[in-house]
Structure formats: C-alpha cells, structure tokens
Amino acid sequence: MGTENLMTFIITALFFIMTPGIDTVFVLNKSISQGAKSGFYATLGINSGVFVHTFFAALGLSILIANSTFALTFIKILGAGYLICIGLFKFKNKKEFFSANQTKVRISSKNDFWSGFLTNTLNPKVALFFLAFFPQFIEASQISNPIPFFFLGTIYALIGVVWYLILSLFASAFSQNLKNNPQSSYWLNKLSGLVFIVMGMRIAFT
C-alpha cells in the first residue's frame, strides 16, 4: 500500500488517540448524559471526520491551509466558536443532564453523529497533525499517491472507533451511579459546559 513502519504507526496513533482531547471530552459527555448509544453515534461521527482530514492531506490541501494565515484562522474561529456555543448551551441548560425520554434520545443520537463529525473536522490541530504525521510512514516514491494516505487514515479511524467505543461503554456504565445523585445533573451540566468553553478557547488562542 506504499507505507512503511506500519506497526510503529499503529502504536503511535493509539497513544495519540488515547491522549485526552476534544474528541475524548465529546464522547464522554454524550455517553454519560445520554448513554452508550449516543456515544456510539458520536464515535462514528468523530472518526468519519478523520477521513476529511485524510482527504485534505492526500490532496495537499492541508499544506495550503497551514501556509495560509487567513484559511487557518478561519477554521480555528469556526471550530472554537462551535465548541464554545456547545459549552454555553450546556452551562445555561436547566434541564436534566441525563435524558429520560428514550424517543428523544434515539432522535438526538443521530444528531450526535454530525456533532462529532463537525467537532473533529473543524479542529485545525488534527489537520496539521495528519500533515506532519502521515508522510513519515509513506514511502518516498509514493508520497504523491493518495492511496497510502487513505490506507493510514482507515487504520487510524478503526483504532479510534475501538478506543472510543470502549470509553463510551465504561462512561455509560459509570453514569448509572451518577443518576442516583439528584445534584449530579446540575453540576455535570456546569462542568461539561465549562470544559467545552475552555477547549474552544484553547483552539482560538493556540
């Protein structure tokens, strides 16, 4: 497939994915508040966003973005604004953190896919990481070939799906204990909202 040192790539990608970041916070938030099914949709959305970054890296668009102050700033503002909006909504939300209506949960779970997709796609750090990371594991003669990029992107996405699904299952199981505490809903809304706001500000000022 035009790649080299594949095992090193898998190990490095696993450590990068396991490092807590915006995607981890998003999956945990959905899994704890709405259950494993919502976390599953969020996981699929996040890792679908991986293919967008892979596509950009394969076509060299990430290089153009990295070298364009306007393009990079525009993406940063979109990503930061999206996360801050999510954070403000959760921080001000007076409803129960845990969803009680299962019909609404099923509907919102599908929306969680697109929320996860946007969260990952609008993160400029992921695009720059792919640009710097992937070429190190592609043969020099194949660097202009998009196939190795998509091959590595698929492996990266599969690792992400497995890891975030495990995380989602543990988080949803843990949420059962929190549901027994009447005050947990209020404080989890505040905490999750604050985390998203901080994440958005980190993107904006990095």
C-alpha positions in Angstrom: 0.0 0.0 0.0 3.0 2.3 -0.2 3.6 2.5 3.5 6.4 1.6 5.8 6.9 1.0 9.6 3.2 0.2 9.9 3.5 -1.2 13.4 5.2 2.0 14.6 2.3 4.0 13.0 -0.3 1.9 14.8 1.3 2.3 18.2 1.9 6.0 17.8 -1.6 6.6 16.6 -3.0 4.6 19.5 -1.2 6.8 22.0 -2.3 10.0 20.2 -5.9 8.9 20.2 -5.8 7.8 23.9 -4.4 11.3 24.9 -7.4 13.2 26.3 -8.6 16.0 24.0 -11.7 17.5 22.4 -12.9 14.2 20.9 -12.5 12.3 24.2 -14.4 15.0 26.1 -17.2 14.9 23.5 -17.6 11.1 23.6 -17.6 11.1 27.4 -20.1 13.9 27.6 -22.5 12.1 25.2 -22.0 8.7 26.8 -22.6 9.9 30.4 -25.5 12.1 29.6 -27.4 10.0 27.0 -26.0 6.5 27.2 -23.8 4.2 25.2 -25.9 4.5 22.0 -25.3 8.3 21.9 -21.6 7.7 22.5 -21.6 5.2 19.6 -23.0 7.7 17.2 -20.6 10.4 18.4 -17.7 7.9 17.9 -18.8 7.2 14.3 -19.1 11.0 13.6 -15.7 11.8 15.0 -13.9 9.1 13.1 -15.8 10.0 9.9 -14.2 13.4 10.3 -10.8 11.6 10.2 -11.4 10.8 6.5 -12.0 14.5 5.8 -8.5 15.3 7.2 -7.1 12.3 5.4 -8.6 13.6 2.1 -7.1 17.1 2.7 -3.7 15.6 3.5 -3.8 13.3 0.4 -4.6 16.2 -1.9 -2.1 18.6 -0.3 -4.8 21.0 0.9 -3.5 20.8 4.4 -0.3 22.4 3.2 -2.2 25.3 1.7 -4.2 25.7 4.9 -1.1 25.5 7.0 0.6 28.2 4.9 -2.4 30.5 4.7 -3.0 32.6 7.8 -6.5 33.5 6.7 -7.6 29.9 6.0 -6.1 28.6 9.2 -7.6 31.4 11.3 -11.0 30.9 9.6 -11.0 27.2 10.5 -9.9 28.0 14.0 -12.6 30.5 14.5 -15.3 28.1 13.2 -14.0 25.3 15.4 -13.6 27.4 18.5 -17.0 29.1 18.0 -18.8 25.7 17.6 -17.3 24.3 20.8 -18.0 27.5 22.8 -21.6 27.5 21.6 -22.0 23.9 22.8 -20.4 24.9 26.1 -22.6 27.9 26.7 -25.7 25.9 25.9 -24.8 23.2 28.4 -23.7 25.7 31.0 -27.0 27.6 30.9 -29.2 24.4 30.4 -31.5 23.9 33.3 -32.9 20.6 32.1 -31.8 17.2 33.4 -28.3 16.2 32.3 -29.5 12.7 31.9 -32.1 12.1 29.2 -35.2 10.5 30.4 -37.2 10.4 27.2 -35.9 7.4 25.2 -37.6 8.6 22.0 -35.8 11.9 22.1 -32.6 10.0 22.9 -33.0 8.0 19.7 -33.5 11.1 17.6 -30.7 13.1 19.2 -28.3 10.1 18.9 -28.4 10.5 15.1 -27.7 14.2 15.5 -24.7 13.3 17.7 -23.1 11.8 14.6 -23.0 15.1 12.9 -21.9 16.9 16.1 -19.0 14.5 16.4 -18.2 14.9 12.7 -18.1 18.7 13.0 -16.1 18.7 16.3 -13.3 16.6 14.6 -13.5 18.3 11.1 -13.3 21.8 12.5 -10.2 21.1 14.7 -7.2 22.5 12.8 -4.8 20.7 15.2 -6.0 17.4 13.7 -5.4 18.6 10.1 -1.8 19.8 10.9 -1.1 16.6 12.8 -2.1 14.4 9.8 0.1 16.6 7.6 3.1 16.1 9.8 2.4 12.5 10.9 1.3 10.5 7.8 4.2 11.3 5.4 6.6 9.8 7.9 5.1 6.4 7.2 4.8 6.6 3.5 7.4 5.5 1.0 9.2 8.5 -0.6 8.2 7.3 -4.1 4.5 7.1 -3.1 4.2 10.5 -1.3 2.2 11.9 -4.1 -0.1 8.9 -4.3 -3.4 9.3 -2.3 -3.8 5.6 -1.6 -1.2 5.3 1.2 -2.9 8.3 2.9 -6.3 6.7 2.8 -4.9 3.4 3.9 -3.3 5.0 7.0 -6.4 7.1 7.6 -8.6 4.0 7.6 -6.3 2.3 10.2 -6.3 5.5 12.3 -10.1 5.7 12.2 -10.5 2.0 13.1 -8.3 2.4 16.1 -10.3 5.5 17.1 -13.6 3.6 16.8 -12.4 0.8 19.1 -10.9 3.1 21.7 -13.9 5.5 21.9 -16.4 2.6 22.0 -14.6 1.1 25.0 -14.6 4.6 26.6 -18.2 5.1 25.8 -19.2 1.7 27.4 -17.3 2.5 30.6 -18.7 6.0 30.8 -22.3 5.0 30.3 -22.0 2.3 33.0 -20.5 4.9 35.3 -23.4 7.2 34.6 -25.8 4.9 36.4 -24.2 5.8 39.7 -24.5 9.5 39.0 -28.2 9.2 38.2 -28.8 8.2 41.8 -27.5 11.6 42.9 -30.1 14.4 42.5 -27.5 17.1 42.4 -25.2 15.4 39.9 -27.3 16.6 36.9 -26.9 20.3 37.8 -23.1 20.1 38.4 -22.5 17.9 35.3 -24.2 20.5 33.1 -22.0 23.2 34.5 -18.8 21.1 34.3 -19.3 19.8 30.8 -20.2 23.3 29.6 -17.1 24.8 31.2 -14.9 22.1 29.6 -16.3 22.8 26.1 -15.8 26.5 26.6 -12.2 26.0 27.7 -11.5 23.7 24.8 -12.9 26.2 22.3 -10.8 29.0 23.8 -7.7 26.8 23.6 -8.2 26.3 19.9 -8.9 30.0 19.4 -5.7 31.2 21.1 -3.3 28.4 20.1 
